[in-house]
Amino acid sequence: MTWAEALEKLDTAVFGTFGETVTYGGVSITADVNISDEHDDGHTSDATGKFGVIEVLKTDVASPAYRDPVIISGVTWYVGSPAVKKDNITSWWLYIYTDERPRLKK
């Protein structure tokens, strides 16, 4: 077994134990969900709304894209821009948002 295969098995076990079931692009998958009221470092939008980062396995999401829908606890979120915060051999960390509205400047 290669190091990458061992890491994939470990990630799958961790996601299965601690992950949350979400629907990504119409498919039910397990993800690590982190929601915030503020932008994460690297997110460049000047809008208001709810923001977060989800970690998903690359075996579940082969090619994440801007505006891909993600349903979490019945609420539709969308993959942000840039879509990928970071990645490793087995997973993506994706920016997500919902209720995004432009910020009005005075």
WOBEL-V273327 format. One record per pair of residues at least 24 apart in sequence whose ideal C-beta (glycine too) atoms are under 7 Angstrom apart, sorted by sequence separation. I is the first residue (numbers start at 1). GAP is how many residues later the second one is. D is the distance in whole Angstrom. If there is no record, write none. Layout:
[[I:GAP:D] [I:GAP:D]]
This chain:
[[31:24:6] [31:25:5] [70:26:6] [29:27:6] [64:28:6] [64:30:5] [29:31:4] [61:31:6] [24:32:7] [53:32:6] [58:32:6] [57:33:6] [58:33:6] [57:34:5] [58:34:6] [45:35:7] [56:35:6] [24:36:7] [55:36:5] [56:36:5] [24:37:6] [43:37:6] [55:38:5] [56:38:7] [33:39:6] [53:40:5] [54:40:5] [53:41:7] [15:42:6] [53:42:6] [54:42:6] [25:43:5] [42:43:6] [53:43:7] [24:44:7] [25:44:6] [52:44:5] [12:45:7] [40:45:7] [11:46:6] [24:46:5] [51:46:5] [50:47:7] [22:48:6] [23:48:4] [49:48:5] [50:48:5] [22:49:6] [49:49:6] [50:49:5] [22:50:5] [49:50:4] [49:51:4] [43:52:5] [49:52:6] [47:53:5] [48:53:5] [47:54:6] [40:55:7] [47:55:5] [48:55:5] [47:56:6] [46:57:5] [11:79:5] [11:80:6] [7:82:6] [8:82:5] [7:83:5] [4:85:5]]
